[in-house]
Amino acid sequence: MGRKKKERDEKEKMQDAGRAKESQRAKEGEGWQQEKRKEKEEYESEAVSQ
């Protein structure tokens, strides 16, 4: 009985790690999109001023 619980705890730990990795990747993705948007706006404002 004790072994089953330990296996389940290990499985849950792995799932939590996977979720944490996914949310980290999502945050990085959002940051990357914001950087791209900023670059695009700067480029467009330069094009307008010329």
Rosetta blueprint (number, residue, H / E / L):
1 M L
2 G H
3 R H
4 K H
5 K H
6 K H
7 E H
8 R H
9 D H
10 E H
11 K H
12 E H
13 K H
14 M H
15 Q H
16 D H
17 A H
18 G H
19 R H
20 A H
21 K H
22 E H
23 S H
24 Q H
25 R H
26 A H
27 K H
28 E H
29 G H
30 E H
31 G H
32 W H
33 Q H
34 Q H
35 E H
36 K H
37 R H
38 K H
39 E H
40 K H
41 E H
42 E H
43 Y H
44 E H
45 S H
46 E H
47 A H
48 V H
49 S H
50 Q L
